Amino acid sequence: MTPLVHRARMGWKDVLMKRRRFITLSPLIAVGGLVGHSLGRSLFRRAGKNSPHLETASPQHDSDHQPIVRWSRSIPVRYEADIAVIGGGIAGVSAACSAARSGAKVVLVERFAITGGNSTTAGVASFCGETAGQGEVFDEIVADLERFRAIVPYRPFPVGGSRVFDHEILAIVLQELTLRRGIKLLLHTRFVDVRVVQSRIQECLLCGKSGLEALRAKQFIDCSGEADLTRAANFQTIKGRPEDGLQLPMSIMFFVRHVQKSERRAQLPSGWLDPVRTKDQLPMTSLWPNGPGSTALKVKVPMFDSTETESLTAAEIRGRRRMMEVLDYYQRVEGKSWILDHCSPQIGIREGCRIVGDYVLTVDDLRAGKRFDDGVARGVYYLDAHKPDDEKRTYVIQTEKPKRSWHEGLEVPPYQIPLRALIVKDASNLMAAGRCFSADQLALSSARVTTSSSMMGQAAGITAALCVQKNCDPRVLDPEEVKKTVVERGGRLEV
């Protein structure tokens, strides 16, 4: 039987009336009497027979003096697993697949229709850094792309700084990989909140088309990109640069088809938006091949916060406006025979919230090529930190001499990422991998790329599975066991 399935039986009119009262009372909603990262740690609780229940009399206010409504209901525990992975980007897929290979029962939760995160949904179809020696999960991803003839040939880093691939094919590759591994995949499913008891996450609350449901697990891995699970549980997070909190800028990806000159036209109607008229007005725009007769364009979109609802909304709006303004320049000024094919459904995010882990990886660690006793992943990519307060091709780290390449002066030697940077401080059974791991902003600018994110995810999945086997938590596990498994599965850790 599914636990916590007792609900009050109501007619539709009763439910609708209650919801109307509930919605009109306040824009800020508390479920189960507590809001996860606003008012407490648990968003849901066991309710009585009269659930859902609304406390509508004498509304209270939160610390910002916004009215709140307390609402409680019984939520069914629909899924139970050894390991729950929240977020199906490259880090999340790698975590889930490595845990499943170790014999764990895994549930992978993804809010979009496909896994892959920035690499698929955001259209950022390029693996940056070293694509060999990242471990068996990433090796299998690349091998499958090669079978589809959907990735450019391998060249070792730094001779080959990146490998362009077909992001639509990658979505299929990742889907089939998770299914082969026996992972329970939940698409179109959003993480909502968690229930925490004495630093241990018991369940997380999900919402898909079946409504609110709970997922119970022994170990949790936050691969949400914005540390959503960690924030909801009220554990420490950081974001942005120290002086003003500005995050690394986002980018919008769009794709054009090449057409005959006779079909060439400018698509932006006269009087719309603020079209770019000269080359020096262009924001940072990167172009790369997108298969026969197509080009991919990436446009920098700075000064927005990916962890704030209205700011992320504004970023998406700004991104699509800039897309049309930049496209108009190439069509009208440069006379390109391009027609808009499509824009990625989500803006590309470089930085959201990051966990505060048992260790915070720093840019000095990277510059020193630091090796750690608990090093479980490896990075090699440049300090790719674009300035967050302008839209030009500018970098946080400035060099005095003229550059022969964009990355001159931004190189770092190979470095390790310690297991402690994946373990959420003060949490018993929560880790994080991908761009929300524990690092300062400049260290993140290198380690966030898909190759090292996959290695982090693989290490987190191996760690979580070992914890389930040994009935312990990540902090007390011997990291040598994790390192041994990483190496056995093809991961290169030498620096």
Summary of the structure (lengths in Angstrom):
residues: 495
radius of gyration: 23.4
end to end distance: 51.1
largest distance: 73.0
contacts: 1777
relative contact order: 0.15
helix: 28%
strand: 26%
